Amino acid sequence: MTAELALLGRAPAVDNARHVRWPVLDDSDRQAVLTVLDRGVLSGPFAPEVRAFEREFASYIGTRHALATNSGTAALHMALAAVGVGPGDEVITSAYSFVATAQAVLHQQAIPVFVDIEPHTCGIDPALIERAITQKTKALLPVHIHGMPCDLDEVMAIGKKHGIPVVEDACQAHGAMYRGRRAGSIGDAAAFSLQSSKNLPCGEGGVFVTNDTAMLDRANSLRMFGENVRQMEDVPWDPQRPLDASRAYDSVHVGWMYRTNEMSAALARSQLRKLEAANAQARQNAQRLSAALSTLPGITPPSEPADRTGTIHKYRVTFDASAMGVSAPPKTVRAALIKALRAEGLEVVMWQSQPVPGQTLFRDKTGYGSGVPWSVWNVESPVRYDLDQFPQTTRLLDSSLVLFSQSCPIFPQPTELIDAYAEAFARVWRHLPQVVAAASAQS
């Protein structure tokens, strides 16, 4: 036993230093940023790199319009505002996501209503959406979690039936495909993130996309202090004086400062040219690793339906310890597996450990203080966030872990490292009873 596992004294199976750090930056990325510095235009609503990136990203996704933002959360907020979500409205979204999805709802003083997932793609379960719809439902907010598109045709059909717009949270899904269409191009609006862990990274940033010009104008106004941005479009802009563009300085409603900057946009443009190659390598790595892990009893790698193509933003592995004769609680097994796999030199994370509605913000409805917005807009029939409503999400998170990490995701890793992961994981899993016992004894 000692000779088999690093947890008990064996040398690690993987040299952790062999991992490729993300993002991968080369001379073309550096030159893109240097060009901005040489030009001397660092920001502005009409700055050239930002405008060029918006055109190129819209073309890539297949939408008429795109607006670059300073975060994916900002893009989500803009999208919800653009489709008309306001104070007291309800927005139906997935119980499994990053908290930014639901936070964007709160930014509009609206109420998040969570729905459980279907277990195969971990996306929102369309069969549960209609029972969550009320007269206050103003938008559906499906999440393409881990870069795998959820069942958008079903979600869109429900939205159309009830006259409710659909906003895609595509923050992890740049380049993902659903039945021949890009994720983000199907709903009424969509949001992407350009944060460093994403397959299209620029440090911090985001993108709002839509085909609707009126929605574009509403989102753009929110992006810039609530100003009349349509009026600004008619004002000449001198690239030699980027900070002196004529503006009416007339805010017509509440807005934020959600614009991005030229260096981020330039880096995003450079990375966009490499996105298809990065996605292809991520899928190749995932297919190779899944082929190996799927031979292990009780192990289920991520699945990809035949009608869609994901981006493998996270490689989440689900386990059933009973297949190895272990009856310990899933969380105990998960902790033991993580400890043993990390000892072998693998990058392993949980990413999320509970459904979004289980976080303190929603469990206690702290909001903006004094329970706002719930205490103001959601008094007569209060929305419940009890976790017993989300058994699939809870089961998934208790019985799974994520191989690779944000700093070292699966996207850029070499084939030999993928094979080393498969071998190390198989060795740990074969000795699961001993692993659980050893981890418990050492804790």
C-alpha positions as CSV (number, residue, x, y, z in Angstrom):
1,M,0.0,0.0,0.0
2,T,2.8,2.4,0.9
3,A,4.4,1.8,-2.5
4,E,1.2,2.6,-4.3
5,L,0.0,6.0,-3.1
6,A,1.8,9.3,-2.5
7,L,-0.6,9.9,0.4
8,L,1.3,7.1,2.3
9,G,4.8,7.8,1.2
10,R,5.2,7.0,-2.5
11,A,6.6,9.7,-4.8
12,P,3.9,11.8,-6.5
13,A,2.7,10.4,-9.8
14,V,2.8,13.9,-11.4
15,D,5.4,16.6,-11.2
16,N,3.2,19.6,-10.5
17,A,5.6,21.9,-12.2
18,R,4.8,20.2,-15.6
19,H,1.4,22.0,-15.7
20,V,1.0,24.8,-18.2
21,R,-0.2,28.0,-16.5
22,W,-3.2,29.9,-17.9
23,P,-3.6,32.2,-19.7
24,V,-1.0,31.3,-22.3
25,L,0.5,34.6,-23.5
26,D,2.8,35.0,-26.5
27,D,4.5,37.7,-28.5
28,S,1.4,38.5,-30.4
29,D,-0.4,39.3,-27.1
30,R,2.4,41.5,-25.9
31,Q,2.5,43.3,-29.2
32,A,-1.2,44.0,-29.1
33,V,-0.9,45.7,-25.7
34,L,2.3,47.6,-26.7
35,T,0.4,48.9,-29.7
36,V,-2.1,50.5,-27.4
37,L,0.7,52.0,-25.3
38,D,2.4,53.4,-28.4
39,R,-0.9,54.9,-29.6
40,G,-1.6,56.5,-26.3
41,V,-5.3,56.0,-26.3
42,L,-6.1,54.0,-23.2
43,S,-9.8,54.4,-22.8
44,G,-13.0,56.0,-24.0
45,P,-16.5,55.1,-25.2
46,F,-15.3,55.2,-28.9
47,A,-11.7,53.9,-28.4
48,P,-10.5,51.9,-31.4
49,E,-9.5,48.6,-29.8
50,V,-12.8,48.4,-27.9
51,R,-14.8,49.1,-31.0
52,A,-12.8,46.6,-33.1
53,F,-13.2,43.9,-30.5
54,E,-16.9,44.4,-30.3
55,R,-17.3,44.0,-34.0
56,E,-15.1,40.9,-34.1
57,F,-16.8,39.2,-31.2
58,A,-20.3,39.9,-32.5
59,S,-19.2,38.4,-35.8
60,Y,-17.7,35.3,-34.1
61,I,-20.8,34.7,-31.9
62,G,-23.2,35.4,-34.7
63,T,-25.1,38.4,-33.3
64,R,-25.6,41.9,-34.7
65,H,-24.3,43.7,-31.6
66,A,-21.7,43.4,-28.9
67,L,-20.7,45.7,-26.0
68,A,-17.4,45.2,-24.2
69,T,-17.7,45.6,-20.4
70,N,-15.4,45.5,-17.4
71,S,-16.7,42.1,-16.2
72,G,-19.1,39.3,-17.0
73,T,-21.2,40.3,-14.0
74,A,-21.6,43.8,-15.6
75,A,-22.6,42.2,-18.9
76,L,-25.2,40.0,-17.1
77,H,-26.6,43.1,-15.3
78,M,-26.8,45.0,-18.6
79,A,-28.6,42.1,-20.3
80,L,-31.2,41.8,-17.6
81,A,-31.8,45.5,-17.7
82,A,-32.0,45.4,-21.5
83,V,-34.8,42.9,-21.5
84,G,-36.8,45.0,-19.0
85,V,-36.1,43.4,-15.6
86,G,-36.8,45.9,-12.8
87,P,-37.6,46.2,-9.1
88,G,-39.8,43.4,-7.7
89,D,-39.6,41.3,-10.9
90,E,-38.6,37.6,-10.7
91,V,-35.9,36.0,-12.7
92,I,-35.7,32.2,-13.0
93,T,-32.2,30.8,-13.1
94,S,-30.2,27.7,-12.2
95,A,-29.3,26.6,-8.7
96,Y,-25.9,25.6,-10.0
97,S,-23.8,28.5,-11.1
98,F,-21.3,31.1,-9.9
99,V,-23.0,33.6,-7.6
100,A,-22.6,36.4,-10.1
101,T,-25.6,35.0,-12.0
102,A,-28.0,35.7,-9.1
103,Q,-26.1,38.9,-8.0
104,A,-26.9,40.4,-11.4
105,V,-30.6,39.9,-10.7
106,L,-30.3,41.6,-7.4
107,H,-28.5,44.6,-9.0
108,Q,-31.8,45.3,-10.7
109,Q,-33.7,45.0,-7.3
110,A,-35.3,41.9,-8.7
111,I,-35.8,38.5,-7.0
112,P,-33.8,35.4,-8.1
113,V,-35.9,32.2,-8.3
114,F,-33.8,29.1,-8.5
115,V,-34.6,25.9,-10.3
116,D,-32.8,22.6,-10.0
117,I,-30.5,21.1,-12.7
118,E,-30.8,18.0,-14.9
119,P,-27.8,15.8,-14.1
120,H,-26.4,15.0,-17.5
121,T,-25.2,18.5,-18.6
122,C,-25.7,20.2,-15.2
123,G,-27.8,22.8,-16.9
124,I,-31.2,24.1,-15.7
125,D,-33.9,21.5,-15.9
126,P,-36.5,22.8,-18.5
127,A,-39.2,20.4,-17.0
128,L,-39.0,22.5,-13.7
129,I,-39.2,26.0,-15.2
130,E,-42.9,26.3,-15.9
131,R,-43.9,25.5,-12.3
132,A,-41.6,28.3,-11.1
133,I,-43.2,30.9,-13.4
134,T,-45.5,33.5,-11.8
135,Q,-47.1,36.7,-12.9
136,K,-43.9,38.5,-11.7
137,T,-41.6,36.4,-13.8
138,K,-39.8,38.8,-16.1
139,A,-36.9,36.8,-17.5
140,L,-35.4,33.3,-17.8
141,L,-31.7,33.1,-17.1
142,P,-30.2,29.7,-18.2
143,V,-26.6,29.1,-17.5
144,H,-24.2,27.2,-19.8
145,I,-22.3,25.8,-16.8
146,H,-18.8,24.6,-17.5
147,G,-19.2,25.8,-21.0
148,M,-21.8,23.1,-21.9
149,P,-25.0,24.7,-23.4
150,C,-28.1,23.8,-21.6
151,D,-31.2,22.7,-23.5
152,L,-31.9,26.1,-25.1
153,D,-34.6,25.0,-27.5
154,E,-36.8,23.9,-24.6
155,V,-36.0,27.0,-22.6
156,M,-36.7,29.3,-25.6
157,A,-40.0,27.5,-26.2
158,I,-41.1,28.1,-22.6
159,G,-40.1,31.7,-22.9
160,K,-42.1,32.1,-26.1
161,K,-45.1,30.4,-24.7
162,H,-45.3,32.7,-21.7
163,G,-44.0,35.9,-23.4
164,I,-40.8,35.9,-21.2
165,P,-37.4,36.9,-22.6
166,V,-34.4,34.6,-22.3
167,V,-31.0,35.9,-21.3
168,E,-28.1,33.4,-21.8
169,D,-25.4,33.3,-19.1
170,A,-22.7,32.2,-21.5
171,C,-19.9,33.5,-19.2
172,Q,-18.1,30.1,-19.5
173,A,-19.1,29.2,-23.0
174,H,-17.2,31.2,-25.6
175,G,-17.4,29.2,-28.8
176,A,-19.7,26.5,-27.5
177,M,-22.2,25.2,-30.0
178,Y,-25.9,24.2,-29.6
179,R,-27.5,22.5,-32.7
180,G,-25.3,24.4,-35.1
181,R,-25.6,27.8,-33.4
182,R,-23.2,29.5,-31.1
183,A,-24.1,29.8,-27.4
184,G,-25.0,33.4,-26.8
185,S,-26.7,33.9,-30.2
186,I,-30.0,32.2,-29.4
187,G,-31.6,34.1,-26.5
188,D,-32.8,37.7,-26.5
189,A,-29.5,38.7,-25.0
190,A,-26.4,37.1,-23.5
191,A,-23.4,37.7,-21.4
192,F,-19.8,36.4,-21.5
193,S,-16.9,36.8,-19.1
194,L,-13.3,37.5,-20.1
195,Q,-11.9,36.9,-16.6
196,S,-8.4,35.2,-16.6
197,S,-9.8,31.7,-15.9
198,K,-12.0,31.7,-19.0
199,N,-11.0,30.2,-22.3
200,L,-11.1,33.7,-23.7
201,P,-9.1,35.7,-21.1
202,C,-8.1,39.3,-20.9
203,G,-7.6,39.7,-17.2
204,E,-11.0,41.1,-16.2
205,G,-13.8,41.9,-18.7
206,G,-17.0,40.8,-20.2
207,V,-19.2,41.1,-23.3
208,F,-23.0,41.8,-23.7
209,V,-24.5,40.6,-27.0
210,T,-27.9,40.9,-28.7
211,N,-29.6,41.1,-32.0
212,D,-32.0,43.8,-30.8
213,T,-31.0,47.4,-31.4
214,A,-33.3,48.7,-28.7
215,M,-31.8,46.3,-26.2
216,L,-28.4,47.4,-27.3
217,D,-29.2,51.1,-26.6
218,R,-30.7,50.3,-23.2
219,A,-27.6,48.2,-22.2
220,N,-25.2,50.7,-23.5
221,S,-26.9,53.5,-21.5
222,L,-26.6,51.4,-18.4
223,R,-23.0,50.8,-19.2
224,M,-22.3,54.5,-19.2
225,F,-24.0,56.3,-16.3
226,G,-27.4,56.1,-17.8
227,E,-26.6,58.6,-20.4
228,N,-28.3,59.1,-23.7
229,V,-25.8,57.1,-25.7
230,R,-27.8,57.3,-29.0
231,Q,-27.2,61.0,-28.9
232,M,-23.5,60.5,-28.5
233,E,-23.3,58.3,-31.6
234,D,-23.8,61.4,-33.7
235,V,-20.9,63.4,-32.2
236,P,-17.6,63.3,-34.1
237,W,-14.7,61.7,-32.1
238,D,-11.1,62.8,-32.5
239,P,-8.7,59.9,-31.9
240,Q,-6.0,62.3,-31.1
241,R,-8.1,63.7,-28.2
242,P,-9.9,60.6,-26.9
243,L,-10.8,62.1,-23.5
244,D,-12.4,65.2,-25.1
245,A,-15.3,63.7,-27.0
246,S,-18.4,65.9,-26.9
247,R,-21.1,64.5,-24.6
248,A,-24.4,65.9,-23.4
249,Y,-23.8,64.7,-19.9
250,D,-27.5,64.0,-19.6
251,S,-28.2,60.9,-17.6
252,V,-31.8,59.8,-18.2
253,H,-31.8,57.0,-15.6
254,V,-29.6,55.3,-13.1
255,G,-26.5,53.8,-14.7
256,W,-23.1,52.4,-13.8
257,M,-19.6,52.7,-15.3
258,Y,-19.2,49.3,-16.9
259,R,-16.9,50.2,-19.8
260,T,-13.6,48.3,-20.3
261,N,-10.3,49.8,-21.4
262,E,-8.1,49.6,-24.5
263,M,-5.4,47.3,-23.2
264,S,-8.0,44.7,-22.1
265,A,-9.7,45.0,-25.4
266,A,-6.5,44.6,-27.4
267,L,-5.6,41.5,-25.4
268,A,-9.1,40.1,-25.9
269,R,-8.8,40.6,-29.7
270,S,-5.5,38.7,-29.7
271,Q,-6.8,35.9,-27.7
272,L,-10.0,35.7,-29.8
273,R,-7.8,34.7,-32.8
274,K,-6.6,31.7,-30.8
275,L,-9.9,30.7,-29.2
276,E,-10.9,28.0,-31.7
277,A,-7.5,26.3,-31.3
278,A,-7.7,26.5,-27.5
279,N,-11.2,25.1,-27.5
280,A,-10.2,22.2,-29.8
281,Q,-7.3,21.3,-27.5
282,A,-9.5,21.4,-24.5
283,R,-12.0,19.1,-26.1
284,Q,-9.2,16.7,-27.3
285,N,-7.8,16.6,-23.8
286,A,-11.2,16.0,-22.2
287,Q,-12.1,13.2,-24.6
288,R,-8.8,11.5,-23.9
289,L,-9.2,11.8,-20.2
290,S,-12.8,10.7,-20.3
291,A,-12.0,7.6,-22.3
292,A,-9.7,6.5,-19.6
293,L,-11.8,7.4,-16.5
294,S,-15.0,6.0,-17.9
295,T,-13.5,2.5,-17.6
296,L,-13.4,2.9,-13.8
297,P,-16.4,1.5,-11.9
298,G,-18.4,4.3,-10.2
299,I,-16.7,7.2,-12.1
300,T,-18.7,9.4,-14.5
301,P,-16.7,11.9,-16.6
302,P,-18.5,15.0,-18.0
303,S,-21.0,14.1,-20.8
304,E,-21.6,15.9,-24.0
305,P,-24.9,15.4,-25.9
306,A,-24.6,14.7,-29.6
307,D,-26.3,18.0,-30.5
308,R,-23.9,20.3,-28.7
309,T,-20.2,21.0,-28.2
310,G,-18.9,22.4,-25.0
311,T,-15.8,24.4,-24.1
312,I,-14.7,22.3,-21.0
313,H,-14.4,25.3,-18.8
314,K,-14.4,22.9,-15.9
315,Y,-13.8,19.2,-16.0
316,R,-16.1,17.9,-13.3
317,V,-15.9,14.2,-12.4
318,T,-18.8,12.5,-10.5
319,F,-18.1,9.4,-8.3
320,D,-20.2,6.7,-6.6
321,A,-18.0,5.2,-3.8
322,S,-20.4,2.2,-3.4
323,A,-18.9,0.8,-6.6
324,M,-15.7,0.3,-4.7
325,G,-17.3,-1.0,-1.5
326,V,-17.1,2.3,0.4
327,S,-20.2,3.4,2.3
328,A,-18.8,6.6,3.7
329,P,-20.8,9.9,3.2
330,P,-20.1,11.5,-0.2
331,K,-18.5,14.6,1.3
332,T,-16.1,12.4,3.3
333,V,-15.2,10.5,0.1
334,R,-14.7,13.8,-1.7
335,A,-12.4,15.2,0.9
336,A,-10.3,12.0,0.9
337,L,-10.1,11.9,-2.9
338,I,-9.0,15.5,-3.1
339,K,-6.3,14.9,-0.5
340,A,-5.0,11.8,-2.2
341,L,-5.1,13.3,-5.7
342,R,-3.3,16.4,-4.6
343,A,-0.7,14.3,-2.9
344,E,-0.1,12.7,-6.4
345,G,0.6,16.2,-7.8
346,L,-2.8,16.7,-9.5
347,E,-4.6,20.1,-9.6
348,V,-7.9,19.4,-7.9
349,V,-10.6,21.8,-6.8
350,M,-14.3,21.8,-5.7
351,W,-15.1,25.1,-7.4
352,Q,-18.6,25.3,-5.8
353,S,-19.5,23.4,-2.7
354,Q,-23.2,24.1,-2.4
355,P,-26.1,25.4,-4.6
356,V,-26.2,29.1,-5.0
357,P,-29.3,29.5,-2.9
358,G,-27.4,27.9,0.0
359,Q,-25.1,30.9,0.3
360,T,-25.6,33.2,3.2
361,L,-26.9,36.1,1.0
362,F,-29.9,34.0,-0.1
363,R,-30.3,31.8,2.9
364,D,-30.6,34.8,5.3
365,K,-31.9,37.2,2.6
366,T,-29.5,39.8,3.7
367,G,-29.5,41.7,0.4
368,Y,-28.8,45.4,0.6
369,G,-29.7,45.4,4.3
370,S,-33.0,44.9,6.1
371,G,-33.8,42.1,3.7
372,V,-34.0,44.4,0.6
373,P,-35.2,43.6,-2.1
374,W,-37.2,40.7,-0.6
375,S,-38.6,42.7,2.3
376,V,-39.9,45.3,-0.2
377,W,-41.0,43.4,-3.2
378,N,-41.4,39.8,-2.1
379,V,-43.6,39.9,1.0
380,E,-47.0,38.3,0.2
381,S,-45.6,35.0,-1.3
382,P,-42.0,34.9,-0.3
383,V,-39.6,33.0,-2.5
384,R,-38.1,30.0,-0.7
385,Y,-34.4,29.0,-0.9
386,D,-34.5,25.8,1.1
387,L,-32.0,23.4,-0.3
388,D,-34.4,20.4,-0.4
389,Q,-35.8,22.0,-3.6
390,F,-32.5,21.3,-5.4
391,P,-31.6,17.6,-4.8
392,Q,-29.8,17.2,-8.2
393,T,-27.6,20.2,-7.6
394,T,-26.8,19.1,-4.0
395,R,-26.1,15.5,-5.1
396,L,-23.8,16.7,-7.9
397,L,-21.7,18.9,-5.7
398,D,-21.5,16.5,-2.8
399,S,-20.4,13.6,-5.1
400,S,-18.0,15.3,-7.5
401,L,-14.7,17.2,-7.9
402,V,-13.0,19.2,-10.6
403,L,-9.8,18.0,-12.1
404,F,-7.4,20.8,-13.0
405,S,-7.8,24.3,-11.6
406,Q,-8.3,27.9,-12.6
407,S,-4.6,28.6,-12.8
408,C,-3.9,25.3,-14.6
409,P,-7.1,24.4,-16.5
410,I,-7.4,21.5,-18.9
411,F,-7.3,23.7,-22.0
412,P,-3.5,24.0,-22.6
413,Q,-2.1,20.8,-21.0
414,P,0.1,18.4,-23.0
415,T,-1.1,14.9,-23.8
416,E,1.4,13.2,-21.6
417,L,0.1,15.2,-18.6
418,I,-3.5,14.1,-19.4
419,D,-2.3,10.5,-19.5
420,A,-0.5,10.9,-16.2
421,Y,-3.8,12.3,-14.6
422,A,-5.7,9.2,-15.9
423,E,-3.1,6.8,-14.4
424,A,-2.9,8.7,-11.0
425,F,-6.7,8.9,-10.7
426,A,-7.1,5.2,-11.5
427,R,-4.5,4.3,-8.9
428,V,-6.2,6.4,-6.2
429,W,-9.6,5.1,-7.1
430,R,-8.6,1.4,-7.0
431,H,-7.4,2.0,-3.4
432,L,-10.4,4.0,-2.4
433,P,-11.1,2.1,0.8
434,Q,-7.6,2.6,2.0
435,V,-7.6,6.3,0.8
436,V,-10.7,7.1,2.9
437,A,-9.4,5.3,5.9
438,A,-6.0,7.0,5.7
439,A,-7.5,10.5,5.1
440,S,-9.7,10.0,8.1
441,A,-6.8,8.9,10.3
442,Q,-4.7,11.9,9.2
443,S,-7.4,14.5,9.7
